[in-house]
Each structure stands twice: as C-alpha cells, then as structure tokens.
Amino acid sequence: MYTFKAFAYLAAILSIIIASSILNNWHGLLFEIPLIAVLAYSLNYPLPGKVELEVKRHIEPVYAIKGDTVKVEIEISNKDHIQYIIKYEDYIPEEVSIVEGSNAGYLFLKPGENGKISYTLKVDERGHYGIGPLKARIIDPLGFRFTEAELGGKTVVSVFPEFENISWFKTFSEYTGVWPGEVHSRKSGQGYDFYGVREYVYGDEFKRINWPATAKRNRLMSNEYESEKVTDVLLVVDAGGGEVIDEYLDEILEFEVSIAASLALAYLRHGNRVGLIVHGQHRAWIKPAFGKKHFLKILHYLADARGGGRMPLKFIVGTLTPYILKPRAEVIIISPLLKSEVIDLVKELLAMDYRVLILSPNPYALITNEKFKTAVKALSLKRKLLKLQLLKYCPVIDWDPRISL
C-alpha cells in the first residue's frame, strides 16, 4: 500500500509535467529527475507481501488493584529473510495512562533479529481492559509504501476494586451448613461452648466426661458442646440512584464495591459461602460458594459494576434471592439509601425468612460544594427519615465513606 507522502510526490511530478506543457517550457522537467529517482528507489525497495513477525507480549500483573501500575513487555522477532523497518503501536484503552516508556515507535530488525519494547501503565479505574493487538507497519526508508498487520492478539488486564482486611465483622445468620465453621448451629457436636450433658457413649473422649454428673447419677456422663458450622451470606450492591446525586454516584459506587470485596474476603476467610448480586448498569449475580477462585470471580463481577440501571432493585433482588440463598441466611444490602424502594425490599426479604443488614455509605458526605448546601440538607433529611423507617425492620450501619473501614 502507498502512503499519503507517495501520492504527494506523484502529484508534484504530474503538476510539473502539466505546468511545463502549458508554458511550453520543458526545462522544468529537470526538476522531476530527483523526484522520479526517489520514487524509483522506493518502488525497488523490498517489502514483504505478508508480515513475518512473531510478537510475544508479557504483562505483569494481569490482575491489578485500582491505582496499581502494570508493566508491559513485548518481544518482536523477524522471521523473514529481508530486513524490516517497523513502525509500531501497541493498542491501549483510553482509561489507562502511560507513566514510563512508550507504546509506539520504530524498530529496525535484520532477518532473525529480535527487538524489545517495554512501557508501564497506571490503571486508575476498575474494569477489564484489553492491551493489544500490536499494529506493525513495515515501511520503506522513505515512507512511501507499507505493509501492515495486527499481531500479538489481545491480553486482558483485570483491575479490581480496593479492599481491606476486616476482622471486626461478625455474622448474624441463623442458617448453618454441614461444614465446620464459626457460626453457632444450636445443635450438639464439635465445638467449644457448652450445650448439655448426656450419657457416656463408647468412643467419647476422656476429657469430655463430666465427673460431678457421673458421681451424682452413678454412671458415666459426657458433656456436649454446641457445634459450629459455616453459613451462607449474600452481598447486594445497589448501584442505582444516579438521578439523585448525578456524577457523585460513581464516587459512592467505589466505596460500595470496596466494602463488598472486603466483606467477601472476610467471610470467605472464615470458611463461609458468599454470593453476590450487583444491581446497576450491568446486572450480575453469583451463587454462594467457597474458596480463593470464588473470591476472584466476585472481584471480576465487582470490577464491571457501573452506576445506573432502570430495573427496580426490589424486583432483581426479590426474584433472585430465593433461588440462590437458603432461608434464615444472611443478606447484606450495601446501598446509599437514595430510594424508598429499599423498605419494600427489606420487608419482602424478612417475609422470606432472611436475616437482613444494611450498610449505607453516606453519599452527601462527599458533596462539599457550597452552592448545593441547601439541597444537601434537604436530601440528607429525607435519607435520615428513610433510615429511621428501616431501623424498624433491620439493623442499619451508616458511615462516612471518607473514613477507612
């Protein structure tokens, strides 16, 4: 293919010919000689019909936390029998910024030679971002002709929300599973809290024998302890309410996904199963499960959370919850409490025999502009009244999002 520069040279040659013909002065054709020589050199320079480059991209890390830096290294190998002058550009999305190096430039590679490119990105927003492909354009020395290809494919970098280690948070669920955990099951079994006394059974540990009860009843008696099991927890992230706080919704959503990730980590570390429902522009849900892989899956869903959504929160959560969570389990709603529909949702969950807790980051704590002072006071009062109504049905924890968990 030909560049704009080549067409400009060709236009210059034709212009000289036409001007010489009109003026009947053929001495002007002498000016064409260097232009024609340049074009001839370019046309004779060997360019490949197909780009024979091997591109290997290494990104570290591919899983990053919001605000981290990501290093990209690319190795380009010339597999052709001719030398390449390469003009390259590695695609990066607009949401990331380069803090070191460059993703575009030139390389000169002889046959069999390798070249390396490296640059560092800063990822300031949650999400999944594709790095690549590498656009490689093989050009002649004068830049008149080129052959190009997109190589190396795309590598996805996942940027997760920030999360903290929460040690103070306790579960209040009454549902327990069959696996050992830290939630009192109100049943006898393996545990540490006293449950009752029963007659000795062959195989009971010697230390479980209750000697005062044995002496009183004149037969061996053993202590029973309350078994501790795991439970299920469902985290609900409410990313609606953009029509109330407008551009501040994105900022408050960051706090919501951050506490959701922190709670998921805390519950999973204690052996509990954690599920997730995200209500926003991109609705998502995941059934309760265990383990590190499940936590990674939760982080992926939270990374894609965006504010907005037209479907009512009550409809989404009320419909999905019975299918993914057992009765008497725990539902934690993380919401800025901008709409009164939360009350109807809580009533519905309680009617289905769930234990509900609301965590509410105060969105108006972030609005410091003086011109919104009157509006903030009115909306804060409305939110306070909504919180008082909710306290009749379930605990509500209201906190300033500027304060660390």
Protein Blocks (a to p, Z undefined) as FASTA:
>chain_A
ZZfklmmmmmmmmmmmmmmmmnopaklmmmmmmmmmmmmmmmmpccdfbdcddddddddd
fbdcehiacddddddddfbfbdcdddddddddfkbccfedjfbdcddddehiacdddddd
ddfbgcdddedddddddddfkopaccdddehiaadddddddddddfkbccfbfbdcfbdc
fbdehiacddfbdfbdcdddehiafklpcfklmmmnopacdddddddddddddddddfeh
klmnommmmmmmmmmmmmmmmmmmmmmmnopacddddddfbdcdddddedjklmmmmmmm
mmmpcgedjbdfklmmmmmmmmmocehiacddddehlafklmmmmmmmmmnopacddddd
dfklmmmbfklmmmmmmmmmmmmmmmmmmmmmoccddddfkbcZZ
